[in-house]
């Protein structure tokens, strides 16, 4: 008696092996060309956009152009990081907001159409605040893509006590890998 399998038999596996080797080669080439950090940023950005689909984003270049435009009022910059992170550096003119602060505390005195840009280390905490602000009826909120890590990696201006600085708090050893060596501050133990 012959058993008949409902799964059709495959032909020779040689073409599949070639495709597998080709795909592995392409992945290795992409990592070599782009670097691991670029791939990590790509994955992080996609994850954040998936996590906060209703949040509007602004690139570091767009924000830099906006801040340089003397004919356009600057946005309110909300730095959604801890005091320890803030004390290393922040963007000029930014206002620090505790990551766990209630929205009512953050929006005190602001009109619903105020132009707001949120940022944190990489975009997660600021994305969460941007989403809460949107849910509270604010209509002109954007989250900074790449947040202060990308801003610093592009050597854009940072301050501490109103004096220019070049380094950023790395948040942790893991997340600090997204910072270039020349802009990563050391973690205090």
Kinemage of the C-alpha trace (Angstrom):
@kinemage 1
@onewidth
@group {chain A} dominant
@subgroup {mainchain}
@vectorlist {calphas} color= white
{ca unk a 1} P 0.000 0.000 0.000
{ca unk a 2} L 1.374 3.352 -1.051
{ca unk a 3} L 0.774 6.412 1.136
{ca unk a 4} L 0.055 9.636 -0.654
{ca unk a 5} L 1.228 12.764 1.077
{ca unk a 6} L -0.962 15.894 0.851
{ca unk a 7} L 2.262 17.922 0.686
{ca unk a 8} L 3.745 17.902 -2.790
{ca unk a 9} L 7.325 16.740 -3.138
{ca unk a 10} L 9.877 19.386 -3.856
{ca unk a 11} L 12.405 19.182 -6.587
{ca unk a 12} L 16.112 19.489 -6.007
{ca unk a 13} L 17.117 21.982 -3.270
{ca unk a 14} L 20.056 23.443 -5.147
{ca unk a 15} L 18.152 26.561 -6.373
{ca unk a 16} L 16.926 27.201 -2.809
{ca unk a 17} L 20.476 26.895 -1.476
{ca unk a 18} L 21.711 29.398 -4.066
{ca unk a 19} L 18.947 31.845 -3.147
{ca unk a 20} L 19.820 31.439 0.539
{ca unk a 21} L 23.487 32.114 -0.132
{ca unk a 22} L 22.610 35.109 -2.294
{ca unk a 23} L 20.338 36.566 0.424
{ca unk a 24} L 23.000 36.017 3.101
{ca unk a 25} L 25.541 37.755 0.888
{ca unk a 26} L 23.202 40.706 0.338
{ca unk a 27} L 22.580 41.061 4.075
{ca unk a 28} L 26.314 40.958 4.844
{ca unk a 29} L 26.967 43.528 2.092
{ca unk a 30} L 24.217 45.817 3.447
{ca unk a 31} L 25.669 45.649 6.960
{ca unk a 32} L 29.145 46.374 5.610
{ca unk a 33} L 27.957 49.340 3.535
{ca unk a 34} L 25.448 50.830 5.945
{ca unk a 35} L 26.998 49.849 9.226
{ca unk a 36} L 25.269 48.213 12.151
{ca unk a 37} L 24.313 51.580 13.648
{ca unk a 38} L 22.341 52.507 10.495
{ca unk a 39} L 20.443 49.244 10.624
{ca unk a 40} L 19.742 49.727 14.340
{ca unk a 41} L 18.399 53.243 13.616
{ca unk a 42} L 16.248 51.945 10.772
{ca unk a 43} L 14.719 49.230 12.967
{ca unk a 44} L 14.189 51.688 15.828
{ca unk a 45} L 12.501 54.274 13.603
{ca unk a 46} L 10.160 51.677 12.115
{ca unk a 47} L 9.318 50.387 15.581
{ca unk a 48} L 8.534 53.905 16.861
{ca unk a 49} L 6.352 54.735 13.870
{ca unk a 50} L 4.469 51.479 14.423
{ca unk a 51} L 4.101 52.172 18.161
{ca unk a 52} L 2.912 55.772 17.605
{ca unk a 53} L 1.079 55.722 14.253
{ca unk a 54} L -0.918 58.902 14.889
{ca unk a 55} L 2.102 61.002 15.865
{ca unk a 56} L 3.485 63.492 13.348
{ca unk a 57} L 7.257 63.439 12.932
{ca unk a 58} L 9.803 66.108 12.043
{ca unk a 59} L 13.356 65.419 10.874
{ca unk a 60} L 16.381 67.036 12.457
{ca unk a 61} L 17.041 68.937 9.211
{ca unk a 62} L 13.471 70.265 9.128
{ca unk a 63} L 13.684 71.379 12.764
{ca unk a 64} L 17.078 73.028 12.233
{ca unk a 65} L 15.653 74.952 9.258
{ca unk a 66} L 12.605 75.967 11.305
{ca unk a 67} L 14.736 77.194 14.212
{ca unk a 68} L 16.948 79.180 11.814
{ca unk a 69} L 13.977 80.818 10.058
{ca unk a 70} L 13.638 84.281 11.641
{ca unk a 71} L 10.304 84.799 9.823
{ca unk a 72} L 8.656 81.863 11.581
{ca unk a 73} L 7.937 81.648 15.313
{ca unk a 74} L 9.938 78.831 16.881
{ca unk a 75} L 8.117 75.805 18.302
{ca unk a 76} L 7.956 75.017 21.991
{ca unk a 77} L 10.667 72.375 22.468
{ca unk a 78} L 9.760 69.796 25.103
{ca unk a 79} L 12.667 67.657 26.318
{ca unk a 80} L 11.118 64.487 27.743
{ca unk a 81} L 14.128 63.156 29.624
{ca unk a 82} L 15.237 62.831 33.225
{ca unk a 83} L 16.971 65.638 35.075
{ca unk a 84} L 20.215 63.627 34.943
{ca unk a 85} L 20.016 63.466 31.121
{ca unk a 86} L 19.015 67.152 30.856
{ca unk a 87} L 21.978 68.244 33.007
{ca unk a 88} L 24.455 66.808 30.481
{ca unk a 89} L 22.965 68.726 27.539
{ca unk a 90} L 19.770 69.759 25.807
{ca unk a 91} L 18.584 71.842 22.889
{ca unk a 92} L 18.726 75.600 23.334
{ca unk a 93} L 15.399 77.034 24.470
{ca unk a 94} L 13.962 73.633 25.392
{ca unk a 95} L 11.789 73.052 28.433
{ca unk a 96} L 12.374 69.850 30.404
{ca unk a 97} L 9.324 67.691 31.058
{ca unk a 98} L 9.555 64.728 33.383
{ca unk a 99} L 8.748 61.563 31.389
{ca unk a 100} L 6.064 60.661 33.955
{ca unk a 101} L 4.535 64.135 34.246
{ca unk a 102} L 0.763 64.323 33.817
{ca unk a 103} L -0.318 65.998 30.573
{ca unk a 104} L -2.205 68.667 32.530
{ca unk a 105} L 1.111 69.789 34.020
{ca unk a 106} L 2.798 69.886 30.610
{ca unk a 107} L 0.088 71.892 28.827
{ca unk a 108} L -0.438 74.493 31.527
{ca unk a 109} L -0.893 77.852 29.815
{ca unk a 110} L -0.549 76.580 26.237
{ca unk a 111} L -3.183 76.993 23.541
{ca unk a 112} L -4.265 73.921 21.570
{ca unk a 113} L -2.667 75.223 18.348
{ca unk a 114} L 0.767 75.899 19.883
{ca unk a 115} L 3.563 74.528 17.699
{ca unk a 116} L 5.267 71.863 19.834
{ca unk a 117} L 8.219 69.580 19.094
{ca unk a 118} L 8.908 66.800 21.575
{ca unk a 119} L 12.185 64.929 21.899
{ca unk a 120} L 13.937 62.550 24.274
{ca unk a 121} L 16.957 60.278 23.747
{ca unk a 122} L 15.687 58.262 20.759
{ca unk a 123} L 11.998 59.121 20.422
{ca unk a 124} L 10.036 56.684 22.595
{ca unk a 125} L 9.273 58.822 25.655
{ca unk a 126} L 8.707 61.901 23.510
{ca unk a 127} L 6.494 59.866 21.149
{ca unk a 128} L 4.362 58.835 24.117
{ca unk a 129} L 4.028 62.477 25.205
{ca unk a 130} L 3.255 63.621 21.647
{ca unk a 131} L 0.481 61.025 21.502
{ca unk a 132} L -0.940 62.200 24.848
{ca unk a 133} L -0.831 65.835 23.695
{ca unk a 134} L -2.648 64.903 20.512
{ca unk a 135} L -5.277 63.028 22.520
{ca unk a 136} L -5.649 66.151 24.705
{ca unk a 137} L -6.603 68.129 21.583
{ca unk a 138} L -3.278 69.718 20.610
{ca unk a 139} L -3.188 70.022 16.836
{ca unk a 140} L 0.370 71.118 16.064
{ca unk a 141} L 2.591 68.537 17.781
{ca unk a 142} L 5.549 66.784 16.186
{ca unk a 143} L 8.055 64.297 17.567
{ca unk a 144} L 11.698 64.738 16.561
{ca unk a 145} L 12.827 61.786 14.447
{ca unk a 146} L 15.939 60.311 16.059
{ca unk a 147} L 15.484 62.776 18.926
{ca unk a 148} L 18.524 64.283 20.643
{ca unk a 149} L 20.755 61.307 19.729
{ca unk a 150} L 20.400 61.983 16.012
{ca unk a 151} L 20.610 65.755 16.592
{ca unk a 152} L 23.924 65.259 18.414
{ca unk a 153} L 25.251 62.716 15.891
{ca unk a 154} L 24.757 65.395 13.216
{ca unk a 155} L 26.755 67.837 15.387
{ca unk a 156} L 23.855 70.240 15.785
{ca unk a 157} L 23.944 72.751 18.665
{ca unk a 158} L 23.463 71.631 22.256
{ca unk a 159} L 23.745 73.572 25.499
{ca unk a 160} L 24.264 73.090 29.209
{ca unk a 161} L 23.612 76.114 31.419
{ca unk a 162} L 23.338 78.219 28.219
{ca unk a 163} L 26.885 77.304 27.129
{ca unk a 164} L 27.638 75.215 24.018
{ca unk a 165} L 28.471 71.555 24.613
{ca unk a 166} L 28.940 68.595 22.296
{ca unk a 167} L 28.025 65.507 24.312
{ca unk a 168} L 24.741 63.826 25.221
{ca unk a 169} L 23.780 61.546 28.090
{ca unk a 170} L 23.667 58.015 26.600
{ca unk a 171} L 20.635 56.908 28.686
{ca unk a 172} L 22.197 53.440 29.078
{ca unk a 173} L 25.080 51.432 27.663
{ca unk a 174} L 22.699 49.689 25.252
{ca unk a 175} L 21.019 52.835 23.887
{ca unk a 176} L 24.273 54.774 24.013
{ca unk a 177} L 25.548 52.603 21.149
{ca unk a 178} L 23.365 54.753 18.877
{ca unk a 179} L 25.550 57.768 19.664
{ca unk a 180} L 28.807 58.443 17.855
{ca unk a 181} L 31.815 58.101 20.144
{ca unk a 182} L 32.579 61.831 19.931
{ca unk a 183} L 29.148 62.897 21.257
{ca unk a 184} L 28.535 60.161 23.869
{ca unk a 185} L 29.008 61.378 27.447
{ca unk a 186} L 30.171 58.852 30.012
{ca unk a 187} L 27.597 57.212 32.259
{ca unk a 188} L 27.962 58.193 35.898
{ca unk a 189} L 28.011 55.179 38.189
